[in-house]
Amino acid sequence: MKKVWKLVVSLAVIGAIVGGVKKWLGGKPTPLQEEEQPSTAGGQMEEQPADETFDESELGGEVDPELLKILVDPGDKGPLELSEDGKWLINPRNGYRYPIRRGIPVMLLEEGEKHRDPSLIREVPAEESSVQEQETPPTAGE
């Protein structure tokens, strides 16, 4: 019986220590808990709100000029232009802006849509659009 009481007291002390450490850490979730996402009753994952803020200091950086030549908009497959400040790749046909973070262009359509600037939309010369059509390989029906 004495061993049982020692075990119970030991478990209580360990539980108190763990509780104290959690309280001291401010109830911050562990990395495993952060990765877990709550699910809805239907079994589908809840949509997380979009992070509207980002660190402006991460924008920009040296991008290989050869890479800039071959990058195209993921939506319309047209050419992109580098912004004057070197922080964005801009599609002048729809105003989408793709951020360059630490020298890496983020070419996700969602990013371009999220950072769209309608004031950047301008008429694209017919030469650019005809170049794009010429580079498109013919289909079997043509």
Buried (B, 14 or more C-beta within 10 A) or exposed (E): EEEEEEEEEEEEEEEEEEEEEEEEEEEEEEEEEEEEEEEEEEEEEEEEEEEEEEEEEEBBEEBEEEEBEEBBBBEBEBBBEBBEEBBBBBBBBBBBBBBBBEEEBBBEEEBBEBBBEEEBBEEBEEEEBEEBEEEEEEEEEE
